[in-house]
Amino acid sequence: MERPVIVVLLLVGLIIGTGVGSAYARARRGWADYQTVKKTVPGARRTAWLLIKVATTKIGVIALLLVGAVAYAAVGSDGEPAPPGPTPDPSATPSIRAGR
């Protein structure tokens, strides 16, 4: 009579032990992964700020070039303006016959 009780207790202990052991292994693996990522965060943060700085610099240079181009176009060049072309002579236009 004692033997089935011992077998049942052993099976229950194995099932509980397996569950606790796998949860412990998962927790240790998660903690190790967390520590690894925690060590890489400062480097990743520096890289992110460096990329933001590069992008901001490029956008700033492009904006300055556009502002300069608009200002140059608004002021005009230092050269002499082209003389006006010949004006059309109104008498040279063929007349339209009345009645048509």
Solvent accessible surface area in square Angstrom, and as a share of the most:
residue,aa,sasa,rsa
1,M,206,0.92
2,E,133,0.60
3,R,193,0.70
4,P,81,0.51
5,V,87,0.50
6,I,104,0.53
7,V,74,0.42
8,V,87,0.50
9,L,117,0.58
10,L,110,0.55
11,L,96,0.48
12,V,69,0.39
13,G,42,0.41
14,L,103,0.51
15,I,126,0.64
16,I,104,0.53
17,G,41,0.39
18,T,96,0.56
19,G,41,0.40
20,V,98,0.56
21,G,38,0.36
22,S,51,0.33
23,A,51,0.39
24,Y,138,0.53
25,A,46,0.36
26,R,145,0.53
27,A,65,0.51
28,R,147,0.54
29,R,144,0.52
30,G,38,0.37
31,W,151,0.53
32,A,55,0.43
33,D,84,0.44
34,Y,114,0.43
35,Q,51,0.23
36,T,83,0.48
37,V,91,0.52
38,K,112,0.47
39,K,159,0.67
40,T,79,0.46
41,V,56,0.32
42,P,60,0.38
43,G,30,0.29
44,A,62,0.48
45,R,136,0.50
46,R,167,0.61
47,T,73,0.43
48,A,49,0.38
49,W,160,0.56
50,L,105,0.52
51,L,113,0.56
52,I,91,0.46
53,K,140,0.59
54,V,66,0.38
55,A,48,0.37
56,T,84,0.49
57,T,78,0.45
58,K,127,0.54
59,I,119,0.61
60,G,32,0.31
61,V,78,0.45
62,I,100,0.51
63,A,48,0.37
64,L,132,0.66
65,L,122,0.61
66,L,112,0.56
67,V,99,0.57
68,G,39,0.37
69,A,59,0.46
70,V,103,0.59
71,A,51,0.39
72,Y,144,0.55
73,A,81,0.63
74,A,85,0.66
75,V,129,0.74
76,G,30,0.29
77,S,78,0.50
78,D,151,0.78
79,G,54,0.51
80,E,162,0.73
81,P,115,0.72
82,A,90,0.70
83,P,113,0.71
84,P,127,0.80
85,G,53,0.51
86,P,136,0.86
87,T,119,0.69
88,P,124,0.78
89,D,86,0.45
90,P,114,0.72
91,S,95,0.61
92,A,79,0.61
93,T,92,0.54
94,P,114,0.72
95,S,104,0.67
96,I,161,0.82
97,R,164,0.60
98,A,109,0.84
99,G,85,0.82
100,R,225,0.82
